[in-house]
Amino acid sequence: MGVEGCTKCIKYLLFFFNFIFWLAGGVILGVALWLRHEPQTSNLLELQLDGAHAPSTFYISVHILIAVGAVMMVVGFLGCYGAIQESQCLLGTFFACLVILFACEVAAGIWGFMHKDTVSTEMIHFYDTVYEKAFSETVSTEQKEGPTAANVLKVFHETLRCCGKGQVTSILTRFTDKLRLTDICPSSETSNCHTRINELFTDKIYLIGIAALVVAVIMIFEMIFSMVLCCGIRNSPVY
């Protein structure tokens, strides 16, 4: 025998929410791995020029998400097992883990909101540096070993289907391509690269934010149910 009445209902509700939490951890882990290996993002963030790499702030956030997803799956399993076994020890441990995860998520959310434009700003700065070096190389006769700025810039343009920092530079770059001084613009670009970089990383940051909000709501319900169940087990005459 175990808990009865409303407490038994709470037990199965907790199991249900823990199962959802476990699935959410798997989804976050999957989304984070997709963000890590998504072709557009990977092509840009793996670029380097003269020893300088593209900003890694985005990858740091993604690696944190991978760790969070894995921990959520472990904690979700712990909660499911604790609920079914009606173990106060497991439920208490589960509650403590949830509190720590929730605090970390709130802290990460505040940091992310304060730095939401950092990734795109850093990438735009890197792009501008590469763009200026690429055009410096066109008027230079010095031969350079390794990847040139023009090659790196072409990866930017082909990956994002864009050209130039703005309307003027886009026209200038297409003009130099026609004169065969450069070969860095794709033939079917639709916008400037500043706009495309902002769109690329803003969309992904919103995706991360939505996932975090859903998980936070689930965690609040789980903390409530785990404490109610733990108290019900303690007060149950069976125990």
Secondary structure as the mmCIF struct_conf table of DSSP 4:
data_model
#
loop_
_struct_conf.conf_type_id
_struct_conf.id
_struct_conf.beg_label_comp_id
_struct_conf.beg_label_asym_id
_struct_conf.beg_label_seq_id
_struct_conf.end_label_comp_id
_struct_conf.end_label_asym_id
_struct_conf.end_label_seq_id
TURN_TY1_P TURN_TY1_P1 GLY A 5 GLY A 5
HELX_RH_AL_P HELX_RH_AL_P1 CYS A 6 HIS A 37
HELX_RH_AL_P HELX_RH_AL_P2 PRO A 39 LEU A 45
TURN_TY1_P TURN_TY1_P2 GLU A 46 GLU A 46
STRN STRN1 GLN A 48 LEU A 49
TURN_TY1_P TURN_TY1_P3 ASP A 50 GLY A 51
STRN STRN2 ALA A 52 HIS A 53
HELX_LH_PP_P HELX_LH_PP_P1 ALA A 54 PRO A 55
HELX_RH_AL_P HELX_RH_AL_P3 THR A 57 GLN A 85
TURN_TY1_P TURN_TY1_P4 GLU A 86 GLU A 86
HELX_RH_AL_P HELX_RH_AL_P4 GLN A 88 MET A 114
TURN_TY1_P TURN_TY1_P5 HIS A 115 ASP A 117
HELX_RH_AL_P HELX_RH_AL_P5 THR A 118 THR A 138
TURN_TY1_P TURN_TY1_P6 VAL A 139 VAL A 139
BEND BEND1 GLY A 146 GLY A 146
HELX_RH_AL_P HELX_RH_AL_P6 ALA A 149 LEU A 160
TURN_TY1_P TURN_TY1_P7 ARG A 161 ARG A 161
STRN STRN3 CYS A 162 CYS A 162
BEND BEND2 GLY A 164 GLY A 166
HELX_RH_AL_P HELX_RH_AL_P7 GLN A 167 LYS A 178
TURN_TY1_P TURN_TY1_P8 LEU A 179 ARG A 180
BEND BEND3 LEU A 181 LEU A 181
BEND BEND4 CYS A 185 CYS A 185
TURN_TY1_P TURN_TY1_P9 SER A 187 SER A 188
STRN STRN4 SER A 191 SER A 191
HELX_RH_AL_P HELX_RH_AL_P8 CYS A 193 ASN A 235
TURN_TY1_P TURN_TY1_P10 PRO A 237 VAL A 238
#
